[in-house]
Amino acid sequence: MRHDLVHGGSLDKMRAAFPNASGPWIDLSTGINPWPYPVPDVSPDTLNALPTRDAYQQCRAAMASVIGVPADTLALAPGSELLIRMLPQIISPKRVAVLTPTYGDHAQVWRTAGCDVLETTSPLSLSSDVDAVAICNPNNPDGRLFQPDELEAARAKLAERGGWLIVDEAYTDLAPELSLARHAGAPGLIVLRSFGKFYGLAGLRLGAIIASEDILRPISNLLGVWPVSGLALDIGKRAYQDTSWQVSTRARLDDTRRRLDEILVGTGIKEIHGTNLFRFVECEDAHLIWRRLAERGIYVRRFSWSNQHLRFGLIANEAAETRLREALSLSV
């Protein structure tokens, strides 16, 4: 499968596939904040020395404070994607219900592990029939929201039978009130968090798992003595402690999302969903529109499972907004 159909973010391959595209390229294929947390000056020790346990604990404490959980219910990792792939080594469900559409790795890892995977639009309704349920909240790519009360009810049903509710909260920094982390450590609950999306530093590779000790212990053993780089620990700690940046960023993202919606509606796109980091749209012949945009140096996300949907990341400046408006007017 073409790599751009898997995750987006393949700008190198897009340049090769469309060598005559207008430049510079505008990459709207990911749901990553285009205004990353400003990286401060860091001590050379973060790169010259092995990460210390104290640095790990300080970053973990800062993250736990923002999320609102006890630090000992949280373990740091080099990104949440790795944690998704590690889960089959920790728990052994036979039947797993996975929300669809959603981040594709969730179904893929359980299918590779030999599980019976049920991809469904209503996975919580199967809580009494399966061994695990996996969802994203808010969901990627369509922005669907699940309320904490309905998730907690599903967790309780699963836990009664030794099952698991896996909640990928990669985008929950946009809407902290949705987080199920308030139930940190509850039986049957696994919450995954990502640093890179909201803070705009995906290349730093920082994430976390929130769960009970019987999950955190084997995860930590697999991750080893130095699970996260010293640079990630230092920058992550500072970003999580910077609450004023977090508040102003949520407002900025909301304003930019509104402008993007105006562009999309103005060019004839009516069905728009998503979050304040990406917009999921319905349109006719989406793959053709994707190609026409690519020929104009604009990279958006398409999907192998639908020719009626595209996903647009946020636009970082007025010049890019103008180019997208003009390109869409010629493509939709």
C-alpha positions as CSV (number, residue, x, y, z in Angstrom):
1,M,0.0,0.0,0.0
2,R,1.2,3.5,-0.8
3,H,2.7,4.9,2.4
4,D,0.7,8.1,2.2
5,L,-2.4,5.9,2.6
6,V,-1.1,4.5,5.9
7,H,-0.3,7.5,8.0
8,G,0.3,10.6,5.9
9,G,3.5,12.6,6.5
10,S,5.3,11.1,3.5
11,L,6.4,14.5,2.0
12,D,9.6,13.0,0.6
13,K,7.6,10.4,-1.4
14,M,5.1,13.1,-2.5
15,R,8.0,15.2,-3.9
16,A,9.2,12.2,-5.9
17,A,5.8,11.3,-7.1
18,F,4.9,14.9,-8.2
19,P,8.2,16.4,-9.3
20,N,6.5,19.2,-11.2
21,A,4.2,20.3,-8.4
22,S,4.0,24.0,-7.4
23,G,6.2,24.9,-4.5
24,P,6.8,25.2,-1.7
25,W,4.9,22.1,-0.6
26,I,2.1,22.6,1.9
27,D,1.8,19.5,4.1
28,L,-1.7,19.2,5.5
29,S,-1.5,15.4,5.7
30,T,-1.1,15.1,9.5
31,G,-3.0,16.2,12.5
32,I,0.0,17.9,14.1
33,N,0.0,21.4,15.5
34,P,1.8,23.6,12.9
35,W,3.0,26.0,15.7
36,P,5.1,23.7,17.9
37,Y,6.0,24.4,21.5
38,P,9.1,26.7,21.3
39,V,12.0,24.5,22.0
40,P,14.1,26.2,24.8
41,D,17.9,26.1,25.1
42,V,18.7,22.7,26.6
43,S,21.7,21.6,28.6
44,P,24.3,19.6,26.6
45,D,23.9,16.9,29.2
46,T,20.5,16.0,27.7
47,L,22.4,14.7,24.7
48,N,25.9,13.9,26.1
49,A,24.8,11.9,29.1
50,L,22.4,9.0,29.6
51,P,18.9,10.1,30.8
52,T,18.7,10.1,34.6
53,R,15.9,8.7,36.7
54,D,15.3,12.1,38.1
55,A,14.8,13.6,34.7
56,Y,12.3,10.8,33.9
57,Q,10.4,11.4,37.2
58,Q,10.2,15.1,36.7
59,C,8.8,14.8,33.1
60,R,6.4,12.1,34.3
61,A,5.2,14.3,37.2
62,A,4.7,17.3,34.9
63,M,2.7,15.2,32.5
64,A,0.6,13.5,35.2
65,S,-0.2,16.9,36.7
66,V,-1.6,18.2,33.4
67,I,-3.6,15.1,32.8
68,G,-4.7,14.9,36.4
69,V,-3.5,11.5,37.4
70,P,-1.2,10.1,40.1
71,A,2.3,9.9,38.6
72,D,2.7,6.3,39.7
73,T,-0.2,5.3,37.3
74,L,1.7,6.6,34.3
75,A,4.8,5.3,32.4
76,L,6.6,7.3,29.7
77,A,7.5,5.8,26.3
78,P,9.0,7.0,23.0
79,G,5.6,7.7,21.5
80,S,2.2,6.1,21.8
81,E,2.5,4.2,18.5
82,L,5.1,1.9,20.0
83,L,2.8,1.3,23.0
84,I,0.0,0.2,20.7
85,R,2.3,-2.3,19.2
86,M,3.5,-3.6,22.6
87,L,0.1,-4.2,24.0
88,P,-0.3,-7.7,22.5
89,Q,2.8,-8.7,24.5
90,I,1.1,-7.6,27.7
91,I,-2.6,-8.7,27.4
92,S,-4.0,-11.6,25.5
93,P,-7.6,-11.0,24.3
94,K,-9.1,-13.4,21.9
95,R,-11.8,-11.1,20.5
96,V,-11.2,-7.4,20.1
97,A,-13.7,-4.8,19.0
98,V,-12.1,-1.8,17.2
99,L,-13.8,1.4,16.2
100,T,-14.0,2.0,12.5
101,P,-12.9,4.2,10.9
102,T,-10.0,4.9,13.2
103,Y,-6.2,5.0,13.5
104,G,-5.3,1.9,11.5
105,D,-2.6,0.5,13.7
106,H,-5.2,-0.6,16.4
107,A,-6.9,-3.2,14.2
108,Q,-3.6,-4.2,12.5
109,V,-1.7,-5.0,15.7
110,W,-4.4,-7.2,17.1
111,R,-5.0,-9.0,13.8
112,T,-1.3,-9.6,13.5
113,A,-1.4,-11.0,17.1
114,G,-3.9,-13.6,15.9
115,C,-7.0,-12.1,17.5
116,D,-10.5,-12.1,16.1
117,V,-10.9,-8.4,15.3
118,L,-14.3,-6.9,14.9
119,E,-14.2,-3.5,13.2
120,T,-17.4,-1.7,14.0
121,T,-19.0,1.8,14.3
122,S,-20.4,0.8,17.8
123,P,-17.6,-1.1,19.6
124,L,-18.9,-0.1,23.1
125,S,-22.1,-2.1,22.5
126,L,-19.9,-5.2,22.3
127,S,-18.4,-4.8,25.7
128,S,-20.3,-7.8,27.0
129,D,-19.2,-10.0,24.1
130,V,-15.5,-9.3,23.5
131,D,-12.3,-9.4,25.5
132,A,-11.1,-5.9,24.6
133,V,-12.4,-2.7,23.0
134,A,-10.1,-0.2,21.4
135,I,-11.1,3.4,20.5
136,C,-9.6,6.8,19.9
137,N,-11.2,9.7,21.7
138,P,-11.5,12.1,20.0
139,N,-11.4,9.8,17.1
140,N,-8.9,10.0,14.2
141,P,-9.8,10.6,11.4
142,D,-13.5,11.7,11.8
143,G,-13.4,13.5,15.2
144,R,-16.1,11.4,16.8
145,L,-16.4,11.9,20.5
146,F,-17.1,9.5,23.3
147,Q,-18.3,10.8,26.7
148,P,-16.4,9.6,29.8
149,D,-19.5,8.2,31.4
150,E,-20.2,5.8,28.5
151,L,-16.6,4.8,28.4
152,E,-16.6,4.1,32.1
153,A,-19.7,2.0,31.8
154,A,-18.0,-0.1,29.0
155,R,-14.8,-0.5,31.1
156,A,-16.8,-1.8,34.0
157,K,-18.5,-4.4,31.9
158,L,-15.3,-5.5,30.4
159,A,-13.5,-5.6,33.7
160,E,-16.1,-7.9,35.2
161,R,-15.0,-10.5,32.7
162,G,-11.3,-9.8,32.9
163,G,-11.4,-7.7,29.7
164,W,-9.9,-4.4,28.7
165,L,-10.9,-1.0,27.4
166,I,-8.1,0.7,25.5
167,V,-8.6,4.4,24.9
168,D,-6.1,6.2,22.6
169,E,-6.2,9.8,23.8
170,A,-3.7,11.2,21.3
171,Y,-5.9,14.2,20.6
172,T,-7.4,14.7,24.1
173,D,-5.2,17.6,24.9
174,L,-7.6,19.5,22.7
175,A,-10.5,18.6,25.0
176,P,-9.2,17.5,28.5
177,E,-12.7,17.1,29.8
178,L,-13.1,14.0,27.6
179,S,-10.2,12.1,29.2
180,L,-10.9,8.9,31.0
181,A,-7.6,9.2,32.9
182,R,-9.5,10.3,36.0
183,H,-10.1,6.6,36.4
184,A,-6.4,5.9,36.2
185,G,-5.5,2.4,37.6
186,A,-9.0,1.1,37.4
187,P,-9.3,-2.6,36.5
188,G,-9.5,-3.2,32.8
189,L,-8.5,0.4,31.7
190,I,-5.6,1.3,29.5
191,V,-5.2,4.9,28.4
192,L,-2.6,6.0,25.8
193,R,-1.4,9.6,25.5
194,S,0.7,11.3,22.9
195,F,2.9,14.5,23.2
196,G,3.6,15.2,19.6
197,K,0.1,16.1,18.3
198,F,-0.9,19.0,20.5
199,Y,2.6,20.2,21.3
200,G,3.6,20.0,17.6
201,L,6.8,18.1,18.3
202,A,6.1,14.6,16.8
203,G,9.7,14.0,16.1
204,L,10.6,14.2,19.7
205,R,8.8,10.8,20.3
206,L,7.2,11.1,23.7
207,G,4.1,9.4,24.9
208,A,2.6,7.6,27.9
209,I,0.5,4.7,29.1
210,I,-1.8,5.1,32.0
211,A,-2.9,1.8,33.6
212,S,-2.7,-0.3,36.7
213,E,0.5,-1.7,38.1
214,D,0.0,-5.1,36.5
215,I,0.2,-3.4,33.1
216,L,2.8,-0.8,33.8
217,R,5.3,-3.2,35.3
218,P,5.7,-5.5,32.2
219,I,5.6,-2.5,29.9
220,S,8.4,-0.8,31.8
221,N,10.4,-4.0,31.7
222,L,10.1,-4.2,27.9
223,L,10.9,-0.5,27.5
224,G,14.1,-0.9,29.5
225,V,16.3,1.4,31.6
226,W,16.3,4.4,29.3
227,P,12.9,4.4,27.6
228,V,12.9,8.1,26.6
229,S,15.7,10.4,25.5
230,G,17.1,13.0,27.8
231,L,16.1,15.7,25.2
232,A,12.5,14.5,25.2
233,L,12.3,14.4,29.0
234,D,13.6,17.9,29.3
235,I,11.5,19.5,26.6
236,G,8.4,17.5,27.6
237,K,8.7,18.6,31.3
238,R,8.9,22.3,30.3
239,A,6.0,22.0,27.9
240,Y,3.7,20.3,30.4
241,Q,4.6,22.9,33.0
242,D,3.7,25.8,30.6
243,T,0.0,26.0,31.2
244,S,-0.3,29.5,29.7
245,W,1.1,28.2,26.4
246,Q,-1.5,25.4,26.5
247,V,-4.4,27.8,27.0
248,S,-3.3,30.2,24.3
249,T,-2.6,27.3,21.9
250,R,-6.1,25.9,22.3
251,A,-7.5,29.3,21.4
252,R,-5.2,29.7,18.4
253,L,-6.0,26.2,17.1
254,D,-9.8,26.9,17.4
255,D,-9.5,30.1,15.5
256,T,-7.4,28.5,12.7
257,R,-9.8,25.6,12.5
258,R,-12.7,28.1,11.9
259,R,-10.8,29.8,9.1
260,L,-10.1,26.4,7.5
261,D,-13.8,25.5,7.7
262,E,-14.7,28.8,5.9
263,I,-12.3,27.9,3.1
264,L,-13.8,24.4,2.8
265,V,-17.4,25.6,2.9
266,G,-16.6,28.4,0.4
267,T,-15.4,25.9,-2.1
268,G,-18.5,23.7,-1.9
269,I,-17.6,21.1,0.7
270,K,-20.5,20.7,3.1
271,E,-19.9,17.7,5.3
272,I,-17.1,18.7,7.7
273,H,-16.1,16.9,11.0
274,G,-13.0,16.4,13.0
275,T,-11.1,18.3,15.7
276,N,-9.2,21.5,16.1
277,L,-6.1,19.8,14.6
278,F,-7.7,18.3,11.5
279,R,-10.9,18.4,9.4
280,F,-12.5,15.3,7.9
281,V,-14.6,16.1,4.9
282,E,-16.9,14.2,2.6
283,C,-16.7,14.9,-1.2
284,E,-17.1,13.1,-4.5
285,D,-14.1,11.5,-6.1
286,A,-11.8,12.3,-3.2
287,H,-8.8,10.5,-4.7
288,L,-9.0,12.7,-7.9
289,I,-9.2,15.8,-5.7
290,W,-6.3,14.6,-3.7
291,R,-4.2,14.2,-6.9
292,R,-5.2,17.6,-8.2
293,L,-4.2,19.2,-4.9
294,A,-0.9,17.3,-5.0
295,E,-0.2,18.6,-8.5
296,R,-0.4,22.1,-7.0
297,G,1.9,21.2,-4.1
298,I,-0.7,20.6,-1.5
299,Y,-0.6,17.3,0.4
300,V,-3.7,16.2,2.2
301,R,-4.7,12.8,3.7
302,R,-6.6,10.3,1.6
303,F,-7.8,6.8,2.6
304,S,-7.7,3.4,1.0
305,W,-11.1,2.5,2.4
306,S,-13.0,5.5,1.0
307,N,-13.1,7.6,-2.2
308,Q,-15.5,10.1,-0.5
309,H,-13.3,11.4,2.3
310,L,-10.2,13.5,2.8
311,R,-8.5,14.9,5.9
312,F,-7.0,18.4,6.1
313,G,-4.5,19.5,8.7
314,L,-4.4,23.1,9.8
315,I,-2.9,25.8,7.7
316,A,0.0,27.7,9.2
317,N,-0.2,31.1,7.3
318,E,-2.3,33.3,5.0
319,A,-0.2,32.5,1.9
320,A,-1.0,28.8,2.4
321,E,-4.7,29.6,3.0
322,T,-4.8,31.5,-0.3
323,R,-3.1,28.6,-2.2
324,L,-5.5,26.0,-0.7
325,R,-8.6,28.2,-1.5
326,E,-7.5,28.6,-5.1
327,A,-6.5,24.9,-5.6
328,L,-9.8,23.7,-4.1
329,S,-11.8,26.1,-6.4
330,L,-10.2,24.3,-9.3
331,S,-10.5,20.8,-7.9
332,V,-13.8,20.4,-6.2
